[in-house]
Amino acid sequence: MKSTIRLGISTCPNDTFTFHALMHRLVDWRGLDFQVELLDIQQLNDRLFADAFDVAKCSFHAALLLADRTIVLPSGSALGYGVGPLLLSADVGAVPERSEQLTLCPGQHTTAAMLFRLFYPATTSIRHVVFSDIMPRLQDHEADFGVCIHEGRFTWQDQGLGMVADLGTRWESEHNCPLPLGGLVASRRLDDETIAGVSRVILDSLQYSLSDPAAALPTMRQYAQEFNDDVLRQHVDLYVNDWTVDLGKVGRGALETLSAAAKSVGLVGDEAAGIEVFEM
């Protein structure tokens, strides 16, 4: 059993809510030694490709590409209805239709970028930037469109931007299942006992915050881009749900649908391994 666990999580409120108790050792670490690093989601994706973590949060797009090297944990995922990224425009009423237009996405291997490529193939050019830069750059008219994730979903109307599409709603209508955004993956180098132990600590940490949500607010504020407590609570209410506790049959089915959709447009190869969820 491996005792030291290099753990990478995102700075978004649903992760800091989930990991608040683990980070502050308010739950039993079960003989493990967690070394926690908090990063932007695309930085996490990149570091996973570089084999820098034992366990990490990543976009499910990245998880598809890393399926031969990682296994998804049953707890800690962001998956659901009404949780998808928003395609916003600098000018109200504009639509993606020309190659000279520019769309900002929050990272090459994010599920948000994958959805844009699924629904708007070969339209605009794409540039990847840190998610927190997207709305300010749209306000400054440095780009035509941006795929907005995290807290920006709740604040875009205050920024004078236009709504082109809710990419999550489109996913739901076309595939009739919840949208899988991101999840926790473990390296397949870890033995089953270690992965099971990590999974139990993560579930304990999540349940700690669910039992006393207000206790996690200071940790959420520390790392959030948006400091309004009501927005932070909205974020948790939207992104932390029953599928975060356990992916279950519906969550596993949604991952299979995401894999099929990615293969249908060539985002992953037809021969690529499918996402596997660890069974406790």
Residue, then its C-alpha position, 0 to 999 in steps of 0.5 A: m500500500k502506498s502511503t504518500i498520495r500526491l493529490g491535485i484538486s481544482t480551486c473551484p468551490n465544489d472541490t474546495f467544499t468537497f476537500h475542506a475536511l481532508m485539507h484541514r485533517l478534520v477526517d481520518w486520513r486512514g494511514l495515508d499522507f496527502q500532499v495536496e496541490l490546488l490548481d486551475i483545471q487545465q493545469l491539473n489536466d496538464r500535470l496529469f499527462a505529465d504523471a505528476f499526481d497519484v490522484a487528481k481532479c481532471s476534466f472528463h475529456a482528459a480522463l478519456l484520453l488518460a483511460d489507459r493510465t487512470i481509473v475514475l473514483p466513484s466519489g467527487s465528480a461534477l456531473g448533472y443537469g443544468v451544470g454545463p458551460l455557457l457560450l458567451s459573446a462579447d456582443v449581444g446577438a453574435v453567433p459563431e459562424r466564421s473562421e476569423q472570429l475567435t473563441l476563448c476556451p478554458g483549456q485544450h483538454t477541458t470538457a468545456a472545450m470538447l463541447f464547443r468542438l462537438f457543437y460548433p465544429a470548424t466555425t471559429s478559431i480557438r484560443h485557450v486561456v485560464f478560465s478566470d480571464i475569459m469574461p474580462r477579455l470578452q468585456d475588453h473585446e479581445a475575443d468574440f466568444g468565450v466558453c464560461i465555467h465555474e462561478g462565471r455561470f452565475t455572474w455573466q449577466d452583470q458583465g454586459l455579455g451575451m448568451v449564445a448557448d447553454l452547452g450543458t442544456r444542448w448536451e442534455s437535449e441531444h443525449n438525454c443524460p446528465l453532463p459529465l464535467g470532471g471527476l477524480v482519477a487515480s493512477r493505475r500504478l496504485d494498488d486497489e487497497t490504496i485506491a479504496g483508502v483514498s476513496r473512503v477519505i474523500l467520501d468522508s471529507l465530502q460527507y463532513s461538508l454536506s453535514d455542515p456546509a457553512a464550515a467549508l465557506p472559509t476554505m471556499r473563499q480562500y481559493a474562489q474567483e468570486f467572493n460572494d457567499d451566495v454565489l459560492r453556495q449556488h455553485v455548491d448547490l449546482y455542482v455537488n449532488d448525489w452523483t458527487v457522492d457516488l456516480g452510480k449507474v446513471g453516472r457511469g452511463a453518462l461517461e459511456t455516452l461522453s466517450a461515444a460522442a468524443k469518438s464520433v467526432g474524432l476527439v479520441g480514437d475509435e480504439a481508445a480505452g473507455i473510462e473505467v470507474f473503480e468499484m469499492 
